[in-house]
Amino acid sequence: MDFSKLYRLNALNSFQYIALVGVVMSAGAQLVINLLNQPEPKGYNWLYLCWFVLYVLGSLLNLFGKPNDGHHHHHH
């Protein structure tokens, strides 16, 4: 089992990548909200749980799913 599929950026699948970008963007937005002394939207921290679940599901697909050959068309 190739555990580098959990942390190497070029080995991540779309779900993992979206989750990581989501965490970074959510954290950035939260930082801006705090810097502007604005109240945090109710339930904002649930976003992090959603990103975590998406990352875990993507990781399971990446680790245990059938390796695909991308979107290439093979002609025999």
C-alpha positions as CSV (number, residue, x, y, z in Angstrom):
1,M,0.0,0.0,0.0
2,D,1.4,3.4,-1.1
3,F,0.8,5.7,1.9
4,S,2.5,8.6,-0.1
5,K,-1.0,8.9,-1.7
6,L,-2.0,10.6,1.5
7,Y,0.5,13.4,1.5
8,R,2.3,13.7,-1.8
9,L,0.6,16.5,-3.7
10,N,1.1,14.9,-7.1
11,A,-0.4,11.6,-5.8
12,L,-3.6,13.1,-4.4
13,N,-6.9,12.5,-6.2
14,S,-9.5,15.2,-6.9
15,F,-11.3,14.7,-3.6
16,Q,-8.2,15.0,-1.5
17,Y,-7.0,18.1,-3.4
18,I,-10.4,19.8,-3.1
19,A,-10.4,19.0,0.7
20,L,-6.9,20.5,1.2
21,V,-7.7,23.6,-0.8
22,G,-11.0,23.9,1.2
23,V,-9.1,23.8,4.5
24,V,-6.6,26.4,3.4
25,M,-9.3,28.7,2.0
26,S,-11.5,28.2,5.1
27,A,-8.6,28.9,7.4
28,G,-7.7,32.0,5.4
29,A,-11.3,33.3,5.5
30,Q,-11.4,32.6,9.3
31,L,-8.2,34.6,9.7
32,V,-9.6,37.5,7.8
33,I,-12.9,37.4,9.8
34,N,-10.9,37.4,13.1
35,L,-8.5,40.2,11.9
36,L,-11.5,42.4,11.0
37,N,-13.0,41.6,14.5
38,Q,-16.2,40.3,12.8
39,P,-18.4,37.6,14.4
40,E,-17.7,34.2,13.0
41,P,-20.7,32.8,11.1
42,K,-22.7,30.3,13.2
43,G,-21.5,26.7,12.4
44,Y,-18.4,27.9,10.6
45,N,-16.2,25.2,12.2
46,W,-18.4,22.5,10.7
47,L,-16.7,23.3,7.4
48,Y,-13.5,21.7,8.8
49,L,-15.4,18.5,9.5
50,C,-16.7,18.5,6.0
51,W,-13.2,18.9,4.5
52,F,-11.9,16.2,6.8
53,V,-14.6,13.7,5.7
54,L,-14.0,14.6,2.0
55,Y,-10.3,14.0,2.5
56,V,-10.8,10.7,4.3
57,L,-13.2,9.4,1.6
58,G,-10.8,10.6,-1.2
59,S,-8.0,8.8,0.6
60,L,-9.9,5.6,0.8
61,L,-10.6,5.8,-2.9
62,N,-7.0,6.6,-3.6
63,L,-5.6,3.8,-1.5
64,F,-8.1,1.0,-2.2
65,G,-9.8,2.0,-5.4
66,K,-8.8,0.3,-8.7
67,P,-5.8,2.1,-10.2
68,N,-7.1,3.8,-13.3
69,D,-5.1,4.9,-16.2
70,G,-6.5,8.4,-16.3
71,H,-8.7,9.5,-19.1
72,H,-6.7,8.0,-21.9
73,H,-8.4,6.1,-24.7
74,H,-6.7,2.9,-25.6
75,H,-7.1,1.5,-29.1
76,H,-6.3,-2.2,-29.6
